[in-house]
Amino acid sequence: MPLQRLLEMVRRAGGSISIRITAYFTLVACILLLVAVMFLQWALSRNLFGEDRQFLHDKVHVIRDILAVHPLDWDSLHEEFQWEGRTFRYTHYYARLLDAKGTIRIETARMRQVIPMNVFPLPKESGSAGEKGTRWQENGRTFLLMSAWAQPHKPALGEIQLALDVTREDHMIAAYRQELALVLLAGILLAAGMGAFAARRALKPLEAITRNARQVSFETLGTRLGATRWPRELESLARAFDEMLERLEQSYTRLSQFSADIAHELRTPIHNMMGEAEVTLLKNRSIEEYRQAIESSLDNYARLARMIDSLLFLARVDHDHYELHRSWFEVREEASRLCDFFSVMADELGIDIEVSGHARIWADMQLVSRALSNVLDNALRHTKAPGKIRIRIQPFPGQRKGVRIAVEDTGCGISPEQQGKVFDRFYRVDVSRTASSSGCGLGLAIVRSIMVMHGGAVGLDSIPGQGTTVWMDFPEPEMTDLS
């Protein structure tokens, strides 16, 4: 019953770790104490009744020796049967000697009134006195009974019946059992108290982590739990919490910068359109002047539309809401189509575009086309006449398996300190060095997102004043990707 109550308490504890620890600690202590109590009681009973059985065995040997040496020495038998039991202060010992016909030859006084003859067990055929004996109760008293032949293997010489009053030992064991029950109850209560104390002490570091977690806000994202020494079991939790804070801080920083960049990028074209509209409305103008004002605003409208489209695409990619539609296709065909599309702009800028190499890749053709288009557009904006742009389609360099698409230009190049930033959102190199400033700084950021979606990589190599090479690596697909 106590174990069932403990288990029920654990079940009802629900999510309370402190109560669970206390209950489990108490349960373990209860089991250990119960085992110890049962062992002590068993050991005491075994020792007491072992001594009683040994006492009766010794008496059997004494009586046999008397009968063997002096079979007709009634004085010795009378002393053993009549007076021996009276010499023990706390032990009541009874003995009886029967002949071969079952007639009583001698017995301890009043033994017949206390213990009938028919309750004794039959002696063993071997005549050995090594038996355990039989317990018999009558009128609130308990006796240990034992029978043996007067001489081993000689039933014709008679039978010995011995009885030992073990009522006192029963009372002693019962009292001892009650004391052990009290000890068990006190031990369980003490274990429960110690378990509760230990649980509260053990959970203090967790409470400290909770307090620190509650204090975290956007103003305190730089707080780290790793600065405090935690127990070994909580080190991984503190480390994971710090990693989460690191990601939140980076995300918050990017979001803040992203919001500021969006506000800055949107403000410029909107202010331009508002200023132009206000100037146009200051006085009545001709239809041609109104047409020119509207046409001038169309460039800003197109820039805003491209920016919004790019932002929506990046938002879907960031939240894993974009599904890839992979297929095998020839990269050169798609690259040639894009070259034809950009040929008009390239001819106006005095730039030659060419494609070399062949390869087939497993990817989303529309996204690859968009990434390559953004890289080509970026190369055209940073290359002056007479310039050249070359699209190389080749295997991975080294031992890796896959396809690399590299776009090389002879433009102005990118300084080393800017090369690590060109794939960031809204980042643009020095506008004074570009052929056009109509970009919004999202083209290469989209390229990086597309390559991440494909499990590939993107990078660039640039030498200021000589040109830039932007490469996109598409790894060879796994068998699981093709299924």
PyMOL commands that set and color helices and strands:
alter all, ss='L'
color gray80, all
select helices_A, chain A and resi 2-13+17-69+74-83+85-87+111-114+117-119+155-157+167-202+204-214+218-220+225-227+232-281+287-318+331-349+365-381+416-419+431-433+443-453+479-482
alter helices_A, ss='H'
color red, helices_A
select strands_A, chain A and resi 93-98+104-107+134-138+141-149+159-165+326-330+351-356+360-364+387-395+402-409+457-463+467-475
alter strands_A, ss='S'
color yellow, strands_A
deselect
rebuild
show_as cartoon
